[in-house]
Amino acid sequence: TSLGALALAALAVPKLERRVGHGYIKGRLLGIYSSFTCILTVLAFLLFGQMHVYEHGRINASPLFARILFADGCSVLAFGGIFLLTICGAKGTSVVLVLRSLGLLAGFAWEEVFDAAVDVAAKGSGYGHVAEGTLALVCVAAILPSYLTFKKAALQAEKDELEG
């Protein structure tokens, strides 16, 4: 049903855009509707995963493995959706809505895997919250340098493009 709701919203948004016309309030309300539909679809699909995949009898032996399988499925779904949209050559706000939803779905699914992995690692250490905080700081220390390098280069390229 969550994918059906996304498909319905993808069909409705362009029609609403044509009917709404121009105007700040109308545009903002349409933006809120699009964002709400996007996140609602993602959360519904993640809830489906929690109820049917994480709690499945054969997979439930390892909750972390179940989350990894579900995140893999979400990644394949996102890749497949992007691939189909590329093949079809679709454009417009409905495509943006679907792409945002697919990206959020894969991102949130992998976030749940990461959260479960941190919990398993912290509980196994015997130090609880101290271990979770340490793992969080180690992740920041590992990711931040490459993020800053990439972001700095992207911002510099944008600045150069605007100036030149």
C-alpha positions in Angstrom: 0.0 0.0 0.0 2.9 2.4 0.7 4.1 2.1 -2.9 0.6 2.5 -4.1 0.3 5.7 -2.1 3.6 6.9 -3.6 2.3 6.2 -7.1 -0.9 8.0 -6.4 1.0 11.0 -5.1 3.3 11.0 -8.1 0.3 11.2 -10.3 -1.5 13.8 -8.2 1.3 16.3 -7.7 1.7 17.4 -11.3 -2.1 17.8 -11.7 -2.2 19.8 -8.4 0.6 22.0 -9.7 -1.4 22.9 -12.8 -4.5 23.6 -10.8 -2.8 25.6 -8.1 -1.2 28.0 -10.4 1.3 30.5 -9.0 1.3 32.0 -5.6 3.5 31.7 -2.5 1.0 30.1 -0.1 -0.3 27.7 -2.7 3.2 26.7 -3.7 4.2 26.2 -0.1 1.2 24.0 0.6 1.9 21.9 -2.4 5.5 21.5 -1.2 4.3 20.5 2.3 2.0 17.9 0.7 4.8 16.5 -1.5 7.2 16.2 1.5 4.5 14.7 3.7 3.6 12.1 1.1 7.2 11.3 0.5 8.1 10.7 4.2 4.8 9.0 4.9 5.5 6.4 2.1 9.0 5.8 3.4 7.8 5.3 7.0 5.0 3.0 5.9 7.4 0.8 4.0 9.9 0.8 6.9 7.1 -0.2 9.3 6.2 -3.0 6.8 9.9 -4.2 7.1 9.7 -4.1 10.9 6.5 -6.2 11.0 7.2 -8.7 8.2 11.0 -9.0 7.8 12.5 -8.2 11.2 10.0 -10.4 13.1 10.0 -13.3 10.5 10.4 -16.7 12.1 13.3 -17.9 9.9 15.2 -14.7 9.9 14.6 -13.6 13.5 17.6 -15.7 14.8 19.8 -12.7 14.0 18.0 -9.3 14.2 21.0 -7.5 12.7 21.1 -9.9 9.7 17.3 -9.4 9.2 17.9 -5.6 9.1 20.8 -6.1 6.6 18.6 -8.2 4.3 15.8 -5.6 4.5 18.2 -2.8 3.7 19.6 -4.7 0.8 16.1 -5.2 -0.5 15.4 -1.4 -0.1 18.7 -0.6 -1.9 17.8 -3.0 -4.8 14.3 -1.4 -4.9 15.8 2.1 -5.0 18.3 1.1 -7.7 15.5 -0.5 -9.7 13.3 2.5 -9.4 16.0 4.9 -10.5 16.9 2.6 -13.4 13.3 2.4 -14.6 12.9 6.1 -14.4 16.1 6.6 -16.4 14.9 4.1 -19.1 11.5 5.8 -19.3 13.1 9.2 -19.6 10.6 10.6 -17.1 10.9 14.2 -16.0 9.0 16.5 -13.7 8.0 16.9 -10.1 6.5 13.4 -9.8 9.9 11.9 -10.7 11.6 14.1 -8.0 9.0 12.9 -5.5 9.7 9.3 -6.3 13.5 9.8 -6.3 13.4 11.5 -2.9 11.3 8.6 -1.5 13.6 6.0 -2.9 16.6 7.7 -1.5 15.1 8.2 1.9 14.0 4.6 1.9 17.4 3.2 1.3 19.0 5.7 3.7 16.6 5.1 6.6 16.9 1.3 6.1 20.7 1.4 6.3 20.5 3.8 9.3 18.5 1.1 11.1 21.2 -1.4 10.3 23.9 1.0 11.6 21.9 1.7 14.7 21.5 -2.1 15.4 25.2 -2.7 14.7 26.2 0.0 17.2 23.8 -1.5 19.8 25.2 -5.0 19.3 28.8 -3.7 19.5 28.1 -1.6 22.6 26.3 -4.3 24.5 29.0 -6.8 23.7 31.7 -4.6 25.2 30.1 -4.3 28.6 30.4 -0.5 28.8 27.0 0.4 27.4 26.5 4.1 26.7 30.2 4.9 27.0 30.9 2.4 24.2 28.1 3.9 22.1 29.4 7.4 22.5 32.9 6.2 21.7 31.7 4.5 18.5 29.8 7.6 17.5 33.0 9.7 17.9 35.1 7.2 16.0 32.5 7.3 13.1 32.6 11.1 13.1 36.4 11.0 13.1 36.4 8.5 10.2 33.8 10.3 8.0 34.3 14.0 8.7 37.7 14.4 6.9 36.4 12.9 3.6 33.1 14.8 3.9 34.9 18.1 4.5 37.3 17.4 1.5 34.4 16.6 -0.8 32.1 19.5 0.5 35.0 22.0 0.3 35.8 21.0 -3.3 32.1 21.2 -4.3 31.6 24.6 -2.7 34.8 25.9 -4.3 33.7 24.7 -7.7 30.3 26.4 -7.2 32.0 29.6 -6.1 34.3 29.5 -9.2 31.3 28.9 -11.4 29.4 31.9 -9.9 32.4 34.2 -10.2 33.6 33.1 -13.6 
